[in-house]
Amino acid sequence: MKKLLLILLIVTNVAFGQTFNIINFGAVGDSITLNTVAIQKAIDSCNASGGGTVLIPQGIFLCGTIRMKSNVTLNIDSGGTLKGSGTLAHYPTITPQLRTFTDQYVQRSLIYAENVSNIAFQGKGKVNGNGLAGVFVNSSNRVFGFRIFSCTNVRYENLTLQNSAFWMMHNCNIDTLNIRNITITNHCFGNQDGINIDACRNVLVENCDVDANNDPIVMKGTSLNWCRDVVVRNCTLATYSRAIKIGTETHGWFKNIHVHDCVVKKSTRGPLSLDAKCGINLSIVDGGSMEDVLIENISFESVTTPITIRLGNQGRKHDPSAPTPSVGFVKNIHLKNITATASSNITSTITGIPSYRAENIWLENVQLT
């Protein structure tokens, strides 16, 4: 595991070339002017020059969908905000080449990338998805904050991310993903996840503060690809839903997951004071598999149900043309040094289905009140 982390830290801090200030491409930071074309020109120019940094300076820069290119770092300066437009037409539908269960979801995003490498999102500034705008009340109109598909070497660092109309970030089929020192507040109309890690490999998430009305950190398998070699550490989480989660869509395979030294608290940035529905939720229900998961040194201030581990069979297809999945498996799960106070009498559970059992589940120093 130490070798994995060293590789992540070296690869994801590569720097490139010159700086391209979006002001020089006609952007205006007045929170009114639509800057999509200007920002995209800066990204395209940066990529064409061999790579570098696209700078979003002080100001509030309104835009629709922008598309990242290889070897580009998007740097949002202190006092700078990239703000999503409140007009749905400014977010074109983009369906990724990789077929996944998320084909059934919205296909719009503020920031999009596919089949590129060496991209980063960093700085002391903000990305505000403007998810409370009235156009997003209808669930079919919602927009991802970041949607990054089938890329290599992706980094998020130091930014403050707010108010996505859907999941804040959907990272899907990425090899080498580094998310560090990110603050996320995502409370809009529903389905506001924080960090989605979907079929990614070689992942490090550390020192993040996520307060979301849905899952703050969740690993998914919306395709038949692997989600493996993932480390989540030193994070503070708050949610009305499930705090540390592997599941909902589990068509793929999960292996070598280590979550440690995290704290789950009540939301202080959302509109309600509710406990998390579940503290640790690990489930395989769509024919995938889960093995070699270690979750340790976790404290929960108050949750409805501290622990749920489940092997089920919903039989959902990741793609309509795919065969119906068979029952998967859950095995080699180790929960260690877990402290939680449950706010209800709903018990924690470890369950399988007839003829299919969860296997080798270890509970060590788990204190549930």
Disulfide bonds with the S-S distance in Angstrom:
none
